[in-house]
Amino acid sequence: MLELRNVTKAFRETLAVNNVSLTFEPGQMVGVIGRSGAGKSTLLRLINRLIPASEGEIAFEGTSVGTLSGRELRAWRARCAMIFQQFNLVNRLDVLTNVLIGRIGTAHTLPVMFKHFPADDRATAALALDRLDLLPQALQRADTLSGGQQQRVAIARALVQNPSLILADEPIASLDPRNARLVMDALRRINQQDRITVICNLHTLDAARAYCDRIVGMAHGRVVFDGSPEQLTARVIQEIYGDETENAVDESLTSTIGAHMLASSMGQQMAAAH
């Protein structure tokens, strides 16, 4: 279980995260929504210890994340995998090597520099790519892939870290609706099949409603909503997004997700009929 207790992060006089207390149960898929500057990205970086908290405590399974250093901190960052909006791949390297970089926390630096990875790690990376329908692209340069494919490579890289948590920071913000659906499908499938907790920052609430068990709404660094998608009322949405409420709905993404879910449902009904 991941616990945040009265966590605050200040950048000079700005409170990016303001006295946040949250508990994340194992196996949840949680969408964190809010307008730009609400504190969503800062929250994930605090959990991963990319930045330190100004006040409060973050604990995982009883261990205080804020006290970790050296090897223990590297182990935590491997166990708490990050996926970024801009993919963070090495463009000149092939896809398989980019995935294998996720194993760097368990390998020595010199062999990694020369791309000398154990056979077991290569097999694990290939399996992760296969799960994400990218094994045929394993030997292509990363920069030859589409944005959606690159983001799925980033998910595969997170998978080979053998994480307990996946933190996804706006993973579909720069993608078209079809690729956004593929990425969200992949995260949800991993969440359900592997029982990995996924905390996903999303700028619009449509994907959060479609894919997440629980939604956390942030505004001005504070948590203003924490509940199920069904509990998101018009009043709550207005509190989260303010005068950007209309921009919180991505109709193209909604229609793409809706069509996909309808097709999936029809397929299941036809299979049941036979």
N, C-alpha and C positions, 0 to 999 in steps of 0.2 A: 504494500500500500504506500502511495505517495502522499505526503502531507505538507502543506504550506501553512505556516502559523504566523499571522501578522507580518507578512513579508512586504517590505517597502524598498523601492529603489529610487534614489534621488540623483539627478544629474544637475549639480549646482542647486538652483532654486526650483527646478522642475521635478515634480513627483511623477515619474513614469509609471510606477506601480505603487499603489497607496494602500497599505494595511490590508493586504489580501490574505484570506484564509480559505483554503480549499483542500478537499480530500478526494483522491482518485483511487477507486477500487480497482483491483487487478482485472484485466480483460475488458475494460470499458473503451468505447470509442466516443471521445468528447470533442465537440466543436467549440472553439472559442471565437466569438464574433464581436464585431465592433468597428467603428469607423477608423480611418487612419489616425495614428497617434493615440489610440485608446490604451495602449500598453500591452497589446497581445504579443508582439515579438519580444519585448523586454521580458515578459513573463516566461516564455520558453527559454530564453538565454539564461535566466536566473536558475531555472530547473537544471539545465545542462552544465551550469557553472562556467559558461563563457564569460559571464560578468558576475561579480559578487553582489550579494544583497547588502543594502545599507542597514537594514534592521530586519528582525524576524528570523525564522528558522525554516529550512526545507529538509525534510527527513524522508528516507526511503527504507522501508522495512526496519524502522527503528534506528537507522544510522543517519547522523546529521551530515548532509551533503556539504554544508559550509565549512566543515573541519577537514575535509579531504585534501590531500596534497600528493605530489609525486605520482608514484605508481598507482595508488588508490584512486586518485583523481582521474588518471587516464582510464582506469578500469571502469569508473562510473560513466565517463563520457562514451565508452564503448557500449555499456549496458543501457545507456540512455541516448539512443541514436537520433541524430538531427538530419532533417531533410529541409533544404532551403528553397526559396522561390527561384533562385537563379542557378539551381542544379549543382554548382560547385564541382563540376567534373574537370579533369585535365584534358583539354581538347586534343592535344597531339598524341595522347595515349589511346590504345584500343579499349573497347568496351569492357572486355574481361579484366584487363589490368585496373581500370577504374573501379570495378567492383572489388577486386582483391585489395585495393587500398583500404577498404573497410576492415581488413584483418591486420592493419599496421600496428594496432595496439597490442597484438599478441606475437609480433615478429620483431626481429632485430633490424635496425635501420639499414645497415649495409646491404644485406640480401635484397631488401625491398627496393633500394636504389637501382639495382641491376635486374629487377623483376624476377628474382629467384624466389618463387613461392613454393611451398610444399605441395605435393600432389593432392593431399586431402583438401587443402584450401582451394586449389583450382577446381576440384570436383564440387565443393560447396558453392563456389561462385557460379559455376556452370548450372547447377541446379537452381540457384536463385534466379538466374537469367531465364531459364526455362519456365519457371513459375510465372514470370512476367512476359512470356511470349517474345523473348528477345535473344534466345540462343543463336538463331541464324546470324545475328549482327555481332556476335561476340568478338570477332577479329577486326571489325570496322573501327576507324577512328571515331572518337566520341563526337567530334564536330560535324560528322556526316549525318547524324541522326536528327530527326525532328525534335521540337521542344518537348512534346509528350513522351517520345522515346527516351530522351535524355533524363526526364524526371523519373521514369520507371527504372532507368539504370541507377539513379540515386537511391531509389527504394531498394533495389537489389543490393547495393553497397551497404545500406543500413541493415538489411537482413543478415548478411554474413557476419555482422558484429555479434550475432546471437543476443539481441537486445531484450530487455524486459519492458522497455518503453520505446515508443517511436514518437518523436516530436516533429511535426510537420509545420513549417512556417510559411503560410500562404503558398502551398504547393501547386495550386492551379491558377494563381493570379495572372500569369502571363500566357495561359494556354487557351486555345479555342475550345468551344463546348464539347466537341467529340473527344479531344485529348484530355480535357478536364474530367470527363466521365470515366475514361480508361484509368486515369490516375486514382480517382476516388474509388472506383471499383477495386483496384489493386489493394489500396489501403484497407478497405473494408474486408476484403477476402482474407488478408493477413491477420487482421484483428480477430475475425471469427474462427479461422482455421488454426492459428497458432496461439490464440488467446493472449496476444500481445496488446498491452494498453496503448492506444493511439490518442494523442492530444494534437488536434489539428487546428491551426489558425485559419479562419476563412473570412474574407472581406464581405461576402454576401451570405445571406442566411439560407438560400435555397439548397445548397449542397449540405449544409449543416442539418437541415430538416430531413433531407433525403437519406443521409448516410449515418447520422450520429444518434447514439442512445441518449445522450445528454448534451445540453448546450449551456455554455457559460457566456454571458454577455458582459462586456466591459465598456466603461465610459469614463474618460478622464482618470485612468489608472485604477479605478475601483471596479469591483464586481457588483453589477446592478441586477443580474439575473443568474439563476442557477437552477435548471430544471429540465424537464422533458421538452421535446419539440412541440408537443400538444399544448404546453403551458405558455407558449410565446404568443401573447395577446398583442393587439394593435398598440395598446398603451405601453407595454414593455418594449416593443420594437421602437417606438418613438423615443423612449428614454435612452435606448442604446444608441440610436443613430441620429437623433435630433433632426436637423434640417437636411440630412443626407438620407432620410428614410427611403425616398423613391429610388435612390441609387443602390440600395441594399438588395434589390431584387434583380437578378439577371434572368430575364425572360427566355433568352436563347438557351441558357444552361438548363433552366427549369424544363423547357419543352424537350430537350435532348434527354435529360434524365427520365422525364415522364414517359417518353416513347420507349426508352430502353426497359424501364420497369414494367410497362404494359406488355412488351414483347416477351420478357422473361416470364411474366405471370401466365400468358397465353401458352407458352411452351410447356410450362409445368402442368397446366390443365390438360393439354393434349396428351402429354406423357401419362398422366394419371388415367385418362380415358382408355388408353391402350393397355 
